[in-house]
C-alpha cells in the first residue's frame, strides 16, 4: 500500500484509522492546524506525518479521509474546498 492518505482529524477514531493504515505500509499525513497537543501526540503515535497547510495536505494525498463528528463535517468541507479546488485537473 504505497499510497499517501490524509486523515483528518487526529481524535481517537482518526488516530486509530491512521495507525492501522501506517501499520499496513501507507504514508499517512495530517494537518494539526488548530488541534491540541493531545491530537499532535496521537498523530505521532499513529505514525502520521504532519503537514503545514491544507493546500499541502490536499496536494500530497491520494486519498483524504475526514473522520470528524457529523456536526463538524460541513465546516471542515468548507475549510478544505479552496485547497481541493486548487489542485490541477491532471492530479484529480
Backbone bond lengths (Angstrom), bond angles and torsions (degrees), N, CA, C in turn:
res aa  C-N    CA-C-N  psi(-1)  N-CA   C-N-CA  omega(-1)  CA-C   N-CA-C  phi
1 X - - - 1.457 - - 1.528 108.77 -
2 X 1.321 117.75 83.84 1.468 121.20 -176.23 1.523 114.38 -84.75
3 X 1.313 117.72 4.14 1.455 121.33 -174.97 1.519 113.11 -69.66
4 X 1.325 115.16 153.39 1.459 121.48 170.32 1.516 106.87 -99.18
5 X 1.320 114.39 122.69 1.456 120.92 -176.24 1.521 108.87 -120.99
6 X 1.317 115.96 126.91 1.463 120.76 175.39 1.514 108.77 -90.37
7 X 1.314 115.80 133.77 1.458 121.15 175.56 1.520 107.87 -119.04
8 X 1.324 114.88 121.06 1.453 121.98 177.34 1.519 105.73 -121.32
9 X 1.212 123.61 120.58 1.443 133.10 7.46 1.538 108.44 -121.88
10 X 1.291 117.22 173.12 1.454 122.01 -172.97 1.528 113.41 -92.45
11 X 1.316 115.29 50.54 1.466 119.82 169.33 1.526 108.31 -79.66
12 X 1.314 116.60 -164.66 1.471 120.36 -179.82 1.529 111.24 -60.71
13 X 1.318 117.70 -47.35 1.458 121.19 -177.93 1.523 111.57 -70.31
14 X 1.320 117.40 -47.60 1.465 120.53 -179.18 1.512 112.52 -60.71
15 X 1.314 116.63 -42.35 1.469 119.17 -179.79 1.526 111.23 -69.58
16 X 1.335 117.32 -32.29 1.455 120.27 176.14 1.522 111.83 -65.43
17 X 1.316 116.67 -43.66 1.464 121.62 176.94 1.529 109.33 -64.24
18 X 1.320 116.97 -44.99 1.467 121.19 179.48 1.529 110.94 -58.39
19 X 1.319 116.35 -43.73 1.469 120.55 -179.56 1.527 110.97 -60.97
20 X 1.330 117.03 -45.07 1.468 120.20 -179.26 1.526 111.12 -64.65
21 X 1.320 117.31 -41.05 1.463 120.36 177.56 1.519 110.86 -63.32
22 X 1.321 116.33 -44.67 1.470 121.82 179.29 1.529 110.60 -61.68
23 X 1.318 117.01 -42.63 1.466 121.57 179.07 1.530 111.85 -60.89
24 X 1.309 116.44 -25.87 1.461 121.17 -178.88 1.525 112.95 -99.00
25 X 1.329 116.37 13.71 1.453 120.60 170.81 1.507 117.39 98.82
26 X 1.322 117.87 -1.44 1.466 119.45 178.94 1.525 110.01 -76.59
27 X 1.301 115.67 148.90 1.456 121.58 167.59 1.519 105.91 -85.66
28 X 1.317 116.19 121.27 1.458 121.09 -177.59 1.525 108.70 -111.56
29 X 1.324 115.78 127.40 1.458 120.98 177.22 1.518 108.67 -118.64
30 X 1.321 115.40 158.83 1.460 120.38 178.52 1.519 109.60 -153.88
31 X 1.306 115.38 158.88 1.453 122.08 172.39 1.521 108.10 -104.22
32 X 1.304 115.98 129.46 1.463 120.28 178.93 1.522 111.89 -105.18
33 X 1.331 117.00 12.30 1.464 121.15 179.36 1.516 110.28 -58.40
34 X 1.311 116.16 122.92 1.450 121.55 178.25 1.520 114.58 76.47
35 X 1.318 116.83 6.23 1.465 120.36 -178.44 1.526 109.96 -95.29
36 X 1.302 115.84 161.28 1.465 121.85 -176.69 1.523 111.72 -81.06
37 X 1.329 114.42 169.17 1.470 120.26 174.77 1.524 109.97 -61.82
38 X 1.318 117.57 -33.13 1.463 120.97 177.86 1.527 110.77 -64.63
39 X 1.317 116.75 -40.07 1.466 120.40 176.73 1.524 110.89 -63.98
40 X 1.324 116.53 -42.28 1.469 120.79 178.23 1.525 110.34 -61.57
41 X 1.321 117.27 -40.51 1.465 121.29 179.00 1.527 110.52 -66.21
42 X 1.336 117.45 -40.71 1.469 120.52 177.68 1.529 110.36 -64.06
43 X 1.330 116.86 -40.93 1.466 120.63 179.05 1.525 110.62 -61.80
44 X 1.310 116.34 -45.14 1.462 120.10 179.79 1.529 110.87 -62.86
45 X 1.312 116.52 -45.05 1.468 120.90 179.84 1.531 111.43 -62.82
46 X 1.330 116.64 -32.53 1.465 121.52 179.89 1.519 112.79 -79.68
47 X 1.328 117.70 -10.06 1.457 120.78 -178.73 1.516 113.55 85.50
48 X 1.332 116.94 15.20 1.462 121.12 179.47 1.522 109.94 -81.33
49 X 1.307 115.32 142.60 1.462 122.48 179.91 1.528 108.15 -99.38
50 X 1.317 117.37 120.49 1.468 118.19 178.84 1.529 111.22 -74.82
51 X 1.320 115.49 142.68 1.461 121.76 173.41 1.520 108.00 -115.26
52 X 1.313 115.80 158.46 1.459 120.59 -170.62 1.529 114.24 -77.89
53 X 1.323 117.08 -34.05 1.466 118.95 -172.53 1.531 111.45 -137.08
54 X 1.316 115.50 162.34 1.463 120.67 174.43 1.524 110.35 -63.24
55 X 1.333 117.72 -37.76 1.469 121.27 178.42 1.526 110.98 -60.51
56 X 1.324 116.56 -43.71 1.461 121.22 179.42 1.529 110.21 -63.96
57 X 1.311 116.53 -43.07 1.463 121.24 179.62 1.530 110.09 -60.70
58 X 1.318 116.96 -49.02 1.466 121.14 -178.02 1.526 111.63 -64.04
59 X 1.327 117.32 -38.42 1.459 120.93 -178.37 1.526 112.51 -71.01
60 X 1.325 117.65 -32.90 1.463 120.90 -175.91 1.518 113.50 -86.87
61 X 1.307 118.34 -25.92 1.463 121.56 -171.46 1.517 112.59 -83.22
62 X 1.324 115.17 135.28 1.452 120.75 169.83 1.513 110.66 -82.21
63 X 1.332 115.17 -28.18 1.459 123.57 179.03 1.516 108.01 -139.68
64 X 1.325 116.43 145.56 1.460 121.04 175.67 1.527 107.99 -125.36
65 X 1.325 115.12 121.91 1.453 121.20 176.15 1.521 108.50 -105.85
66 X 1.311 116.19 119.31 1.455 121.83 178.08 1.521 107.39 -99.68
67 X 1.326 115.93 107.13 1.462 120.34 -176.59 1.524 107.66 -115.16
68 X 1.324 113.50 83.56 1.458 121.06 -177.35 1.524 108.88 -132.84
69 X 1.327 117.20 161.02 1.464 119.66 174.59 1.532 109.82 -60.25
70 X 1.325 117.78 147.23 1.463 120.47 -178.51 1.530 113.88 -51.67
71 X 1.304 117.89 -35.79 1.456 121.11 -179.59 1.517 114.06 -67.49
72 X 1.328 117.39 -16.22 1.468 121.97 179.78 1.529 112.96 -99.96
73 X 1.330 117.43 -6.98 1.461 121.46 -171.57 1.528 113.58 -63.99
74 X 1.322 117.76 -44.78 1.467 120.25 -177.21 1.524 110.36 -65.39
75 X 1.322 117.73 -45.23 1.467 120.61 179.66 1.532 110.83 -61.89
76 X 1.320 116.63 -39.28 1.467 119.48 178.79 1.528 110.50 -66.28
77 X 1.322 117.01 -42.69 1.467 120.43 177.94 1.521 110.84 -60.78
78 X 1.318 117.22 -41.64 1.459 120.62 177.96 1.520 111.39 -65.18
79 X 1.329 116.58 -38.15 1.465 121.19 178.72 1.528 110.86 -63.31
80 X 1.324 117.76 -41.52 1.457 121.39 -175.62 1.522 114.55 -88.04
81 X 1.311 118.40 -11.72 1.469 120.79 -178.18 1.531 112.91 -53.59
82 X 1.327 119.76 -47.26 1.473 118.53 179.80 1.537 112.68 -62.00
83 X 1.311 117.29 -40.33 1.471 120.17 -179.69 1.523 110.77 -66.34
84 X 1.319 117.23 -38.80 1.463 120.44 -178.35 1.513 112.15 -72.97
85 X 1.324 117.65 -37.24 1.466 119.32 179.68 1.513 112.00 -75.63
86 X 1.320 117.94 -15.27 1.476 121.65 178.96 1.517 112.34 -80.26
87 X 1.330 117.92 -13.82 1.467 120.54 -179.16 1.518 108.48 -70.62
88 X 1.344 117.83 131.28 1.476 120.32 178.73 1.523 110.77 -57.77
89 X 1.335 116.16 146.38 1.456 122.64 -177.83 1.528 111.47 -54.13
90 X 1.315 118.58 -37.96 1.465 121.60 -178.53 1.522 112.21 -60.22
91 X 1.342 117.63 -25.28 1.447 120.93 -178.56 1.523 111.74 -87.70
92 X 1.318 118.94 -18.02 1.463 121.64 -174.67 1.498 111.71 -76.29
